[in-house]
Amino acid sequence: MSPSGQEDPRAASGPESLERRERVDEPLRLVHHHPGYLRIQAGAFAQPAHDSSVVAAAQAAAKAAHGFRSWSHNPKTGSVVVEYDPGTVEADDLLDHIAKGAGLRGVENSTSSNVNRQELVTAFLDTVQGVNQIVSQLAGERADLRELVPAALAATSVVSFVLDEDRGRLPRWDSALYHSYRIFMQWHRREARVRERVARQKEERGSSGNKSADAP
């Protein structure tokens, strides 16, 4: 218990935490930090993980700490963004609490080391995911970057076509339209394949029906 009467976030999480500490032999990595924001990473946070309960235990430990605000987990990269109140809890204490709760082997600070390619990719994906979530919320969950980026390129194509030689730095209309189509189809490849399969099935059923009607 801290002098202020609040639970010390550095305290261990009981027998279950001790069991995890023996089972997970890797540290919790601090990838990025500024006051109120932590980006952490661990192999046990990625899916498929050798023990999926590690993520749940880490999240529970974070939520139990005073000053916790939000938890955003990216299972593809094993990265987690934790937002907290810097005036209520120290970042080091919160990190220690999460590591102990998940049974990880301490905390490793990677923010001062050279950023490798994987870390750059992870940071970029986390940023894009965050921006996409904000855009989706602003659009009332009706659209996100997968629809808005191709739409913007299509609009650019129309403007470029109208302006023609006076388009300035705008790309050629056919180039913008092509990239709009390619991006849209790439991001909606699964939906496009489903629609194509349904269309083929309807066509085959129609052909079978015509043959049955023509039969004597």
C-alpha positions in Angstrom: 0.0 0.0 0.0 1.4 3.4 -1.0 1.5 6.3 1.5 -1.5 7.9 -0.3 -3.6 4.9 0.6 -3.8 3.6 -3.0 -2.8 0.2 -4.0 0.8 0.1 -5.2 0.8 -0.9 -8.9 4.1 -2.6 -8.4 2.6 -5.2 -6.2 2.5 -8.7 -7.5 -0.8 -10.2 -8.6 -0.8 -13.3 -6.4 -0.1 -17.0 -6.9 -1.4 -17.0 -10.5 1.2 -14.3 -11.3 3.9 -16.4 -9.8 2.9 -19.3 -11.9 3.1 -17.2 -15.1 6.5 -15.8 -14.1 7.9 -19.4 -14.2 6.2 -20.1 -17.5 6.9 -17.0 -19.7 10.6 -16.6 -20.3 10.7 -13.2 -22.0 10.6 -9.5 -21.0 8.0 -6.9 -21.6 9.5 -4.5 -24.2 8.9 -0.8 -24.0 8.9 0.4 -27.6 7.7 4.0 -27.3 6.8 6.3 -24.4 5.7 9.8 -23.8 3.7 11.0 -20.8 0.3 9.4 -20.8 1.2 6.9 -23.6 3.0 3.6 -23.7 3.6 1.2 -26.5 4.7 -2.2 -25.3 5.4 -5.4 -27.0 6.0 -9.1 -26.2 6.0 -12.3 -28.2 3.4 -13.7 -25.9 1.0 -10.9 -26.9 1.1 -12.0 -30.6 -1.3 -14.5 -32.0 -1.1 -17.4 -32.0 0.5 -17.1 -28.6 1.8 -20.0 -26.6 -0.4 -18.9 -23.7 -3.3 -16.7 -24.6 -4.0 -16.0 -21.0 -0.9 -13.8 -20.8 -2.6 -11.0 -22.7 -5.7 -11.2 -20.5 -3.5 -11.2 -17.4 -1.5 -8.2 -18.6 -4.7 -6.3 -19.5 -6.2 -7.1 -16.1 -3.0 -5.9 -14.3 -3.1 -2.6 -16.3 -6.8 -2.0 -15.5 -6.2 -2.6 -11.8 -3.6 0.2 -11.7 -4.8 3.7 -10.6 -4.6 6.1 -13.5 -5.2 3.5 -16.2 -7.2 4.9 -19.2 -7.3 2.5 -22.1 -5.8 -0.6 -23.6 -5.5 -1.2 -27.4 -4.0 -4.6 -28.4 -2.8 -5.5 -31.9 -2.6 -9.4 -32.0 -0.9 -9.4 -35.4 2.2 -7.6 -34.1 2.0 -8.4 -30.4 1.9 -4.6 -29.7 -0.2 -2.9 -27.1 -0.9 0.8 -26.6 -1.6 1.8 -23.0 -2.9 5.2 -22.1 -2.7 6.4 -18.5 -2.8 9.5 -16.3 0.8 10.5 -15.8 -0.2 12.5 -12.7 -1.6 9.4 -11.0 0.8 6.6 -11.8 4.5 6.5 -12.9 5.2 4.8 -16.2 7.9 2.6 -14.6 5.5 1.4 -11.9 2.7 0.7 -14.5 5.1 -1.3 -16.7 6.4 -3.3 -13.7 2.8 -4.1 -12.7 1.9 -5.2 -16.2 5.0 -7.4 -16.5 4.4 -9.1 -13.1 0.7 -9.6 -13.8 1.5 -11.3 -17.1 4.4 -13.3 -15.7 6.9 -11.7 -18.0 10.6 -11.5 -17.1 10.8 -7.8 -16.2 10.8 -4.8 -18.5 13.2 -4.1 -21.3 13.6 -0.5 -22.5 14.0 -0.5 -26.3 13.2 3.2 -26.8 16.9 4.2 -26.7 18.2 1.4 -28.9 18.4 1.6 -32.7 15.0 1.0 -34.2 15.0 -2.1 -36.5 12.8 -2.7 -39.5 10.3 -4.8 -37.6 9.8 -2.0 -35.0 9.3 0.6 -37.8 6.7 -1.6 -39.5 5.0 -2.2 -36.1 5.0 1.5 -35.4 3.6 2.3 -38.8 0.8 -0.3 -38.6 -0.2 0.9 -35.1 -0.4 4.5 -36.4 -2.4 3.5 -39.4 -4.7 1.4 -37.3 -5.3 4.3 -34.9 -5.9 6.8 -37.7 -8.3 4.3 -39.3 -10.3 3.9 -36.1 -10.6 7.7 -35.7 -11.7 8.1 -39.4 -14.3 5.3 -38.9 -15.7 6.9 -35.8 -15.9 10.3 -37.6 -17.8 8.6 -40.4 -20.2 7.0 -38.0 -18.8 3.6 -38.6 -20.1 3.7 -42.2 -16.7 4.0 -43.9 -13.0 4.0 -43.1 -9.7 4.5 -45.0 -10.5 1.4 -47.2 -13.3 3.4 -48.8 -12.3 7.0 -48.3 -8.8 6.7 -49.9 -10.1 5.2 -53.2 -12.9 7.8 -53.2 -10.4 10.6 -52.8 -8.4 9.3 -55.7 -11.5 8.9 -57.8 -12.4 12.5 -57.1 -8.9 13.6 -57.9 -9.2 11.7 -61.3 -12.4 13.7 -62.1 -10.8 17.0 -61.2 -7.7 16.2 -63.2 -9.8 15.2 -66.2 -11.8 18.4 -66.1 -8.7 20.6 -65.7 -6.7 18.6 -68.3 -3.5 20.6 -69.2 -4.2 23.0 -66.3 -4.1 20.4 -63.6 -0.8 21.6 -62.2 0.6 19.0 -59.8 -2.4 16.8 -59.9 -1.7 13.3 -61.3 -3.1 12.3 -64.7 -6.7 11.4 -64.5 -6.3 7.9 -65.8 -3.4 7.2 -63.3 -5.5 8.4 -60.3 -8.5 6.4 -61.5 -6.3 3.3 -61.9 -4.8 3.5 -58.4 -8.3 4.2 -57.0 -9.5 1.0 -58.5 -6.5 -1.1 -57.5 -6.5 0.1 -53.9 -10.3 -0.4 -53.5 -10.1 -4.0 -55.0 -7.0 -4.8 -52.9 -8.7 -3.8 -49.6 -12.0 -5.4 -50.6 -10.6 -8.5 -52.3 -12.5 -10.9 -50.1 -15.8 -9.2 -50.7 -15.2 -9.1 -54.4 -14.5 -12.8 -54.6 -17.7 -13.6 -52.6 -19.7 -11.5 -55.0 -18.1 -13.1 -58.0 -18.8 -16.6 -56.6 -22.5 -15.7 -55.9 -22.8 -14.3 -59.5 -21.4 -17.5 -61.0 -23.7 -19.7 -58.9 -26.7 -17.6 -60.1 -25.5 -17.9 -63.7 -25.1 -21.7 -63.4 -28.5 -22.1 -61.8 -30.0 -20.0 -64.6 -28.3 -22.1 -67.2 -29.5 -25.3 -65.5 -33.1 -23.9 -65.4 -33.0 -23.0 -69.1 -31.8 -26.5 -70.1 -34.6 -28.1 -68.0 -37.2 -26.0 -69.7 -35.9 -26.8 -73.2 -35.9 -30.6 -72.4 -38.8 -32.5 -74.1 
